[in-house]
């Protein structure tokens, strides 16, 4: 049984349809105070599905309360505002890639995307509560934090029985089993993919480390802590959780230092569940994800 290299895994993942290559460009434009709505419009128009989704959301009951229909992307950008445009783009661009069917994990259709979205919602909510991390950045980091798992599942499905057996024998985290069997783990793959897609260095760093440690640089530590807590909440809610769901290293002492006590996280779960339910509807626990 041959094992592909990390380079081969990343190259194969990049060839999957609908890779989120436009998202880093949109992040850069939205963070630039000198950019205009026309700059945002130009990026949205590069992706037909994203453009259609933007018009649909702008004319929805929530945003279209005035009764006047929006007929152009330019008008939709103004009506929705940068925050909603960003959330929509992240959901559309990353969600389609994450919904690609793969072997390996015992996922039901849509599970990986579902879990990623709930992690994103949880991370964003916690960031808004603390005010210590940019909520949009936390949302994106939560959405992409485990993207390497999909890439490995796509290229290394035949190696999964060996990884399951290793986990069972050694009672270890899933990434530790990956490292032992493959020679690399999903965090390495995910961070390399984000680097190749030109995502900001902070997102690359968080995807590479994931478990917060006190010796991390402050900027990376804050984002990592919030996403780590968001990942725990998502796993506890159970949306899209499969065999790898709780097989990760959880650093509760660092979370508590940042104020994320068990009581705080428990109190956040109903809020996150409500927000995720509004986003996913009847697809929160089962069903294919379509964007």
Secondary structure, DSSP 8 states (H G I E B T S, - for coil): -----HHHHHHHHHTSTT--HHHHHHHHHHH-TT--HHHHHHHHTT-HHHHHHHHHHHTSTTT-TTS----SHHHHHHHHHHHHHHHHHHHHHHHHHHTS--SSS---TTHHHHHHHHHHHHHHHHHHHH-SS-HHHHHHHHHHTTHHHHHHHHH-GGGHHHHHHHHHHHT--HHHHHHHHHSS-HHHHHHHHHHHTT--HHHHHHHHH-S--TTS-HHHHHHHHHHHHHHHHHHHHTTT--TTTT-S---HHHHHHTT--HHHHHHHHHHHHHHHHHHHGGGSSSS----
